[in-house]
Amino acid sequence: MGYDERFGLRATVGEDDSLHDECGVFGVWAPGRDVARITYFGLHALQHRGQESAGIAVGNGKSVLVRKDRGLVSQVFTDADLSALSGKAAIGHVRYGTAGGGGFDAAQPHFSLIDDVTIALAHNGTLVNTSGVRRELVQMGVPFRSETDSEVACELIGYFTKKSGHLRVGIRHAMQMIEGGYAMVLLRENALYAFRDPNGIRPLVIGALGTEGWVVASETCALDIVGATFVRDVRPGEIVRISDGGILSEQGIEPRPEAQCIFEDVYFSRPDTVVRGRSVYSMRYEMGRQLAREAPVDADLVIGVPDSGMPPAEGFASQSGIPFGEGLIKNRYVARTFIQPTQEMREMGVRMKLNALSDNVAGRRVVMVDDSIVRGTTSKQIVRMLKEAGATEVHVRINCPEVVWPCFYGIDTDVQRQLISANKGVDEVRDYIGADSLAFLSLEGLRRCVPECGYCDACYTGRYPVRIPEAFSAGKFLDGFAPTFPYDDGGEASVPPVADVRMDAPRD
């Protein structure tokens, strides 16, 4: 994803220092039900994954209708909009744009015509090799409305579908061409599809809605809100098709070593989401306990930075015996704005979202637990805020390792110079944010707190599960940093030109 200068280390103090996932996806197959409203509520549950735009597409058996725009789910859709979107299946999307620009054309679902069939596609993740594919498609006369990798995937599926006459064949061949982390849902007038990258980097789950309906979503919390029951994850490389004929599965591309994004457990997923039988809340609570074992401190009060810092703060307090309390109040009515902020607004910074509770922190030595330090600007403001409220000491504890390496699979940190821990040691970061002490959870400690499976921890280690083409990564690593990729000993993987791909037969 493209680098946004606003979020670099040169950013004005006060600007957004949070990590952002690209988006969340939702799909439902439920003939006879109000699928648009089901999707609306599912997207509400996933709103934390993206606040820039939202969209819903509905298939009614004859056509696909799409409504999307910039803004939050509650801002984009009216009751009249949802009433007009009737059908038997729907998909939805919430977006945090980390590449491809903003505006209506970058909002999802993307839609495309395949002869007389309309498809709509919603995507969570980042594709790293689409620039060449896009050039080929443009040369073949395929029009594009945006610069997003998601639209490239949509048009690539359309191209292969036209060539083969079968949508699942089109999806399968597109999966064999694209690289990166992705979870996608696709809709045509009479069927719903869900598919996932072969490493399983980005999450996607399946739920049962009563006896005849199905739901797919980025997180299980979206199943809960619509009354669906978790069935299983979409497997890495799998294609799931849901239609009047039932649910059908095929392996679109051979699975690779599992590499789930570990930051889902640390930060992105909602605490009530369940992963491999464990709630994200319980994992974060245990991260706090482990952090207290690894980095104890003599203090009077443990507080968390809302929201994702609260469970590990509770765990830290439980393990350390230091009382847990509320030290930061969150303004829950601050939404993402599209109005360009003034310098004065920038300097207000975090105070628009958080304020210190002086009644609790004044005169006390405070342990402040947070999920991560990315660029350092937010941590610096919060520490200063707590000290201005009377805290005598502020000890910062982070429930993950240092974020040193860029992410190319769906997080907006794809340029290493953005990351303060890539540029400064722990003591230097401590001095920069003004803390009395600073400690990060070790990678080994983090691993103890999450389910046993394969993870992508490239942001901590520089070990990437999917090779990043040089054209995509040029200029994004600092001098002296040498990432490792799969098949480093055998050269870079390549895909054939789009026009040269031979079509397989459909798989029944």
C-alpha positions in Angstrom: 0.0 0.0 0.0 1.2 3.5 -0.8 3.0 5.6 1.8 1.1 8.5 3.3 3.4 11.3 4.3 1.0 12.3 7.1 1.9 9.2 9.1 5.7 9.3 8.8 8.1 10.2 11.6 8.0 13.7 10.3 4.3 14.0 11.1 3.2 16.8 13.3 2.7 15.7 16.9 -1.0 15.0 17.4 -1.7 13.1 14.2 -3.0 9.6 14.1 -0.4 7.1 15.4 -2.7 4.0 15.3 -2.2 0.9 13.2 -5.0 0.5 10.6 -6.2 -2.7 9.0 -7.5 -2.2 5.4 -11.1 -3.3 6.0 -13.7 -5.8 7.0 -16.0 -8.0 4.8 -19.3 -9.6 5.4 -21.6 -11.8 3.2 -24.9 -13.5 3.8 -27.0 -16.1 1.8 -30.5 -16.1 3.3 -33.4 -16.4 0.8 -36.6 -14.9 2.3 -34.7 -12.8 4.8 -33.8 -9.1 4.8 -30.2 -9.6 3.6 -29.4 -5.9 3.3 -30.3 -5.2 6.9 -28.5 -8.3 8.1 -25.4 -7.1 6.3 -25.9 -3.6 7.7 -25.8 -5.0 11.2 -22.8 -7.2 10.4 -20.9 -4.2 9.1 -21.7 -2.4 12.3 -19.9 -5.1 14.2 -16.9 -4.7 11.9 -16.9 -0.9 11.9 -13.6 -0.9 13.9 -11.8 -2.4 10.9 -12.5 0.6 8.7 -14.2 4.0 8.9 -13.5 5.6 5.5 -16.3 4.1 3.5 -18.9 1.4 3.5 -20.9 -0.5 0.9 -23.5 -3.2 0.4 -24.3 -5.2 -2.7 -27.4 -7.4 -3.0 -28.2 -10.2 -5.5 -31.9 -10.7 -6.2 -31.7 -13.6 -8.6 -31.7 -11.4 -11.7 -29.2 -8.6 -11.0 -26.8 -7.1 -8.5 -27.5 -3.7 -6.9 -24.7 -1.8 -5.1 -25.0 1.1 -2.6 -21.7 2.5 -1.3 -20.2 5.8 -0.2 -17.7 7.5 2.0 -18.4 7.5 5.7 -19.5 5.2 8.6 -22.1 2.5 8.1 -24.7 4.6 9.9 -23.9 7.6 7.6 -23.9 5.8 4.3 -27.2 3.9 4.6 -30.7 5.1 5.3 -33.7 3.0 6.0 -34.9 3.7 2.4 -31.6 2.5 1.0 -31.9 -0.8 2.9 -35.5 -1.2 1.8 -34.6 -0.8 -1.8 -31.9 -3.5 -1.6 -34.0 -6.6 -1.5 -32.7 -10.0 -2.5 -31.5 -13.5 -1.4 -27.8 -12.7 -0.8 -25.7 -9.7 0.0 -22.1 -8.7 0.7 -20.8 -5.7 2.6 -17.5 -3.9 3.2 -16.1 -1.3 5.5 -12.8 0.3 4.4 -9.8 2.0 5.8 -8.0 3.2 2.7 -4.3 2.5 2.7 -3.8 2.6 -1.0 -5.6 3.5 -4.2 -7.0 6.8 -3.0 -10.3 7.6 -1.4 -13.7 8.6 -2.7 -16.6 6.8 -4.2 -14.6 4.8 -6.8 -12.3 3.4 -4.1 -15.2 2.4 -1.9 -16.2 -1.2 -2.1 -17.8 -3.5 -3.1 -16.3 -3.1 -6.6 -18.7 -4.2 -9.3 -17.9 -5.4 -12.8 -19.8 -6.7 -15.8 -18.9 -10.2 -17.2 -20.9 -10.1 -20.5 -24.5 -9.8 -19.1 -23.6 -10.9 -15.6 -22.8 -8.4 -12.8 -20.4 -9.3 -10.0 -19.5 -7.4 -6.9 -16.4 -8.0 -4.8 -15.3 -6.9 -1.3 -11.7 -7.4 -0.2 -9.8 -7.3 3.1 -6.0 -7.2 2.7 -3.3 -6.1 0.2 -2.1 -7.7 -3.0 1.5 -7.1 -3.8 1.8 -8.0 -7.4 -1.1 -6.3 -9.1 0.7 -3.4 -10.9 1.9 -5.6 -13.8 -1.5 -7.4 -14.0 -3.3 -4.1 -14.1 -1.1 -2.9 -17.0 -1.8 -6.0 -18.9 -5.6 -5.7 -18.4 -5.5 -2.0 -19.4 -3.6 -3.0 -22.6 -6.4 -5.5 -23.3 -9.0 -2.8 -23.0 -10.2 -3.4 -19.5 -11.3 -0.1 -17.9 -10.5 0.9 -14.3 -12.3 3.3 -12.1 -9.7 3.4 -9.2 -6.1 2.6 -8.4 -7.0 -0.1 -5.8 -5.6 -3.6 -5.9 -9.2 -4.9 -5.1 -10.5 -3.6 -8.4 -7.6 -5.4 -10.2 -8.7 -8.7 -8.5 -12.3 -8.0 -9.5 -11.4 -7.4 -13.2 -9.0 -10.3 -13.3 -11.7 -12.6 -12.1 -14.0 -11.2 -14.8 -11.4 -11.7 -17.5 -10.8 -15.4 -16.6 -14.6 -16.0 -16.2 -15.3 -14.7 -19.7 -12.5 -16.8 -21.0 -13.7 -20.0 -19.3 -17.4 -19.4 -19.0 -17.4 -20.4 -15.3 -17.1 -18.0 -12.4 -15.4 -20.5 -10.1 -12.8 -21.2 -12.7 -12.3 -17.4 -13.0 -11.8 -17.1 -9.2 -9.5 -20.1 -9.2 -7.2 -18.7 -11.9 -7.2 -15.2 -10.3 -6.1 -16.8 -7.0 -3.2 -18.4 -8.9 -2.1 -15.1 -10.2 -2.4 -12.8 -7.2 0.0 -12.6 -4.3 -0.4 -11.1 -0.8 -2.8 -11.3 2.1 -6.5 -11.4 1.2 -10.0 -12.4 2.3 -12.6 -11.8 -0.3 -16.4 -12.2 -0.7 -18.0 -12.0 -4.2 -21.6 -11.8 -5.2 -23.4 -12.5 -8.4 -27.2 -12.4 -8.9 -27.7 -16.0 -7.7 -24.7 -17.0 -5.7 -22.2 -16.0 -2.9 -18.5 -16.8 -3.0 -15.8 -16.5 -0.3 -12.1 -17.2 -0.7 -8.9 -16.6 1.2 -5.2 -16.4 0.5 -3.2 -19.6 0.6 -1.3 -18.6 3.8 -4.5 -17.6 5.6 -3.0 -14.2 6.5 -6.3 -12.3 6.6 -9.2 -13.9 8.6 -12.5 -15.2 7.2 -15.1 -17.3 9.0 -18.3 -19.1 8.1 -21.4 -19.2 10.2 -24.8 -20.8 9.9 -27.9 -18.6 10.0 -30.8 -20.8 11.1 -31.2 -24.0 9.0 -31.0 -22.6 5.5 -28.9 -19.4 5.7 -25.1 -18.8 5.7 -22.9 -15.9 6.8 -19.2 -15.2 6.1 -17.3 -12.5 7.9 -13.9 -11.2 8.9 -14.6 -11.9 12.6 -17.0 -14.0 14.7 -18.3 -10.9 16.4 -20.2 -10.1 13.1 -21.8 -13.6 13.3 -23.0 -12.9 16.9 -24.7 -9.7 16.1 -26.9 -11.3 13.3 -27.6 -14.5 15.3 -25.4 -16.8 13.3 -23.5 -19.7 14.7 -19.8 -20.2 14.0 -19.1 -23.2 11.8 -15.5 -23.0 10.8 -12.8 -20.8 9.2 -12.6 -20.5 5.4 -9.4 -22.6 4.9 -6.3 -21.0 3.3 -6.6 -21.2 -0.5 -10.2 -22.4 -0.3 -13.2 -21.2 -2.5 -16.6 -21.5 -0.9 -19.8 -21.2 -3.1 -23.2 -20.8 -1.6 -26.3 -20.9 -3.8 -29.7 -22.6 -4.1 -27.8 -25.8 -4.5 -26.3 -25.5 -1.1 -22.7 -24.9 0.0 -19.8 -26.2 -2.1 -16.1 -26.1 -1.4 -13.0 -26.5 -3.5 -9.3 -25.8 -3.1 -8.7 -22.9 -5.4 -5.0 -22.9 -4.8 -2.8 -25.2 -2.8 -2.4 -24.1 0.8 1.0 -22.8 1.9 2.5 -22.7 5.4 -0.1 -21.1 7.7 0.7 -17.5 8.5 -2.2 -15.8 10.3 -1.6 -12.1 11.1 -0.7 -12.1 14.7 -1.7 -8.4 15.0 -5.3 -9.5 14.7 -4.9 -11.0 18.2 -2.9 -8.1 19.5 -5.0 -5.2 18.2 -7.3 -5.5 15.2 -9.9 -8.0 16.2 -12.7 -7.1 18.6 -12.2 -8.5 22.1 -15.4 -10.6 21.8 -14.2 -12.3 18.6 -13.2 -15.9 19.0 -10.2 -17.4 17.3 -9.5 -21.2 17.5 -11.9 -21.5 20.4 -10.4 -18.6 22.4 -11.7 -15.1 22.8 -9.4 -12.3 21.8 -10.1 -10.8 25.2 -8.6 -13.8 27.0 -5.5 -13.7 24.8 -4.9 -10.0 25.5 -5.5 -10.5 29.2 -2.9 -13.2 29.2 -0.5 -10.9 27.3 -0.8 -8.5 30.2 -0.1 -11.2 32.7 3.0 -12.3 30.7 4.1 -8.7 30.4 4.0 -8.2 34.2 6.2 -11.3 34.5 8.7 -10.0 32.0 8.8 -6.4 33.0 7.6 -5.8 36.6 7.5 -2.3 38.0 6.9 -0.7 41.4 3.8 1.4 40.9 0.5 2.5 42.5 -2.0 2.1 39.6 -2.4 0.2 36.3 -4.4 1.8 33.5 -5.1 0.8 29.9 -5.3 2.9 26.8 -8.8 2.4 25.5 -9.9 0.2 23.9 -7.4 -2.5 23.0 -5.1 -1.7 25.9 -7.8 -2.4 28.6 -7.7 -6.3 28.6 -3.9 -6.5 28.9 -3.9 -3.8 31.6 -6.4 -5.9 33.6 -4.0 -8.9 33.1 -1.0 -6.9 34.2 -2.8 -5.7 37.3 -3.9 -9.2 38.2 -0.4 -10.7 37.8 1.4 -7.8 39.5 -1.0 -7.2 42.4 -1.1 -3.5 41.5 -4.7 -2.1 41.5 -6.3 -1.6 38.1 -8.2 1.6 37.5 -9.5 4.0 34.9 -7.0 6.7 34.1 -8.1 7.7 30.5 -11.6 8.6 29.4 -12.4 7.9 25.8 -14.7 10.2 23.8 -16.7 7.5 21.9 -18.3 10.0 19.6 -15.1 11.0 17.7 -15.5 9.6 14.2 -13.1 9.7 11.3 -13.4 13.1 9.6 -12.8 14.0 6.0 -12.4 17.7 6.8 -8.7 18.7 6.5 -7.6 19.6 10.1 -6.1 23.0 10.9 -2.7 23.2 12.7 -4.6 24.1 15.8 -6.7 20.9 15.5 -3.6 18.8 15.0 -2.0 20.2 18.1 -5.1 19.2 20.1 -4.3 15.7 18.8 -5.2 12.9 21.2 -7.3 15.1 23.5 -10.1 14.9 21.0 -10.3 11.1 21.7 -8.8 10.8 25.2 -8.6 12.8 28.5 -6.8 11.9 31.7 -8.8 11.3 34.9 -6.9 13.4 37.3 -8.9 12.0 40.3 -7.3 8.6 39.8 -3.8 9.5 38.5 -2.8 12.6 40.5 0.0 11.8 42.9 0.4 8.2 41.7 3.0 6.2 39.9 1.1 4.9 36.9 1.6 1.9 34.7 0.1 2.7 31.2 -0.5 -0.4 29.2 -1.1 -0.1 25.4 -1.2 -2.5 22.4 1.7 -1.1 20.4 3.9 1.9 19.6 4.0 2.6 15.9 5.2 6.1 15.3 5.4 7.2 18.9 3.4 10.4 18.6 0.3 9.2 20.4 2.2 7.6 23.2 4.1 10.8 23.7 0.9 12.8 24.0 -0.7 10.4 26.4 2.3 10.3 28.7 2.4 14.1 28.8 -1.4 14.2 29.4 -1.0 11.9 32.4 1.8 13.9 33.9 -0.1 17.1 33.4 -3.0 15.4 35.3 -0.6 14.9 38.2 0.9 11.4 37.7 4.3 11.4 39.5 5.6 8.6 37.2 4.4 7.0 34.0 5.7 3.5 33.2 4.7 2.4 29.7 4.2 -1.3 29.0 3.4 -2.6 25.5 1.7 -6.0 25.1 3.6 -6.9 21.9 7.2 -6.7 20.6 8.6 -3.7 18.9 7.1 -3.0 15.5 10.3 -2.8 13.5 9.4 -4.0 10.0 6.8 -2.8 7.5 3.7 -4.7 6.7 2.6 -5.4 3.1 -0.4 -7.5 3.7 -3.1 -5.1 4.8 -1.8 -2.7 7.5 -0.9 0.9 6.7 2.8 0.6 7.7 4.5 -0.4 4.5 7.4 2.1 4.8 9.9 1.3 7.4 11.0 4.9 8.1 7.5 5.4 9.6 8.3 3.1 12.5 9.9 4.6 15.5 11.4 1.3 16.7 13.1 0.8 13.4 14.9 4.1 14.0 15.4 4.2 17.8 16.3 1.7 20.5 14.1 1.1 23.5 15.8 3.8 25.7 15.6 6.3 22.9 11.9 5.6 22.4 11.4 5.9 26.1 13.0 9.3 26.1 11.1 10.4 23.0 7.7 9.6 24.6 8.7 11.0 28.0 8.1 7.8 30.0 9.9 6.9 33.2 10.3 3.4 31.9 9.3 1.4 28.8 9.1 -2.3 28.1 7.7 -4.5 25.3 6.4 -8.0 25.5 8.8 -10.5 24.0 7.9 -12.4 20.9 8.3 -15.7 22.8 6.0 -14.3 25.5 3.4 -13.2 22.9 3.4 -16.7 21.3 2.6 -18.2 24.7 -0.6 -16.1 24.9 -2.1 -17.0 21.5 -3.4 -20.3 20.0 -0.8 -22.7 18.6 -0.7 -22.2 14.8 1.3 -20.6 12.1 1.6 -16.9 12.3 2.8 -14.0 10.2 5.0 -12.0 12.6 6.9 -10.1 9.9 6.3 -6.8 11.6 8.5 -7.9 14.5 11.0 -10.3 12.8 11.3 -9.3 9.1 10.3 -12.9 8.1 7.7 -12.5 5.4 5.5 -15.4 4.4 4.9 -14.0 0.9 7.7 -12.6 -1.2 7.4 -8.9 -1.9 8.3 -7.9 -5.5 11.1 -5.4 -5.8 8.9 -3.1 -7.7 6.5 -3.0 -4.7 9.1 -2.8 -2.0 11.6 -0.4 -3.6 12.5 2.3 -1.1 10.4 0.8 1.7 13.2 -0.7 3.8 15.8 1.2 5.6 19.5 0.7 4.8 21.0 -2.2 6.7 17.7 -4.1 7.0 17.6 -7.4 5.2 14.1 -9.1 5.2 13.7 -12.8 4.5 11.2 -14.2 2.1 10.1 -17.7 1.1 12.1 -19.5 -1.6 15.1 -17.1 -1.1 17.3 -19.8 -2.3 15.4 -20.4 -5.5 14.7 -17.0 -6.9 11.6 -14.9 -7.0 8.3 -16.6 -7.8 6.7 -15.4 -11.0 3.3 -15.7 -12.7 2.7 -16.0 -16.4 1.2 -13.1 -18.5 -2.5 -12.9 -18.1 -3.2 -13.6 -21.8 -1.0 -16.8 -21.7 -2.9 -18.6 -18.9 -4.6 -21.7 -20.1 -8.0 -22.5 -18.7 -8.8 -25.5 -16.5 -12.1 -27.4 -16.7 -14.8 -26.6 -14.1 -14.7 -28.8 -11.0 -18.1 -30.1 -10.0 
